[in-house]
């Protein structure tokens, strides 16, 4: 995919907000991505701008969900049964991986509301 179709270097780290708790002002939908058997499920997720994704680790091993191109967002280390939420405020496609297991890859596409 051409670089222009991806969320990339032109965006600042402020484009995404790491949310460890859900705020009362949040109006979007929350989607879940499960980390099981060293895979992200679903591996391809389409959401709307302003939606939140909760990453839930169901594996024994620790994992992360880390934005691939410029590390614009990262869940940090998630131990078994831990989760982290990230709100997506910019339209585009974001590829991500696990920092501990780089073969684990997935993609989130953010569409207009």
Secondary structure as GFF3:
##gff-version 3
##sequence-region A 1 113
A	DSSP	three_ten_helix	3	5	.	.	.	ID=ss1
A	DSSP	three_ten_helix	13	15	.	.	.	ID=ss2
A	DSSP	beta_strand	16	19	.	.	.	ID=ss3
A	DSSP	beta_strand	30	36	.	.	.	ID=ss4
A	DSSP	beta_strand	39	41	.	.	.	ID=ss5
A	DSSP	beta_strand	44	48	.	.	.	ID=ss6
A	DSSP	beta_strand	52	57	.	.	.	ID=ss7
A	DSSP	beta_strand	66	67	.	.	.	ID=ss8
A	DSSP	beta_strand	83	88	.	.	.	ID=ss9
A	DSSP	beta_strand	92	97	.	.	.	ID=ss10
A	DSSP	beta_strand	105	111	.	.	.	ID=ss11
###
